[in-house]
Amino acid sequence: MFLVYAESMVDMEGEFKDRDEMEASYAAFLKEFIQNPKQMVFIETDEKQWVSGLRAVESEPGKWFLERHRRKKDRLHYRKK
């Protein structure tokens, strides 16, 4: 998952003493996030590699807020045929 969010992680590095602390903090955040039944993380894969992630929050029954979308920097938003 960290590969998908690598760009965001670089922006946050200054807030932690090192990368290990940052990754542990983010892993704890994600674990807590997905334990809430009104919150989800969707992952897109390509050849068993994670290429994009989407966090979603149910703001009211049946209405979802797409909170955060990230993709690996080397991937396009679409595929050419």
Steps between C-alpha positions, in 0.01 A plus 500: 500500500790735569599489132159635403520778761873572451442854371289589805752337729781725375289804593456364855860390570587814695231426756671177617845415636557245221329305223438196721305712748301656214413161347401357840277802563334467159452125544331565838278766337392261222431217745276727708342651186383168356367372833219754468221344289427842347851531359668298225825479311485377139816380327555459126758246391680429176686171472482459881654845558305769685463794261235721660309544822177674590371582847125540536283613792124446525375846599141384537327172412564428133708817436874457475765771506811407303757633739830424337621352173864426431682311229856385457690781334600284203138413409260690274140571597390298199634226280568533132360217289 
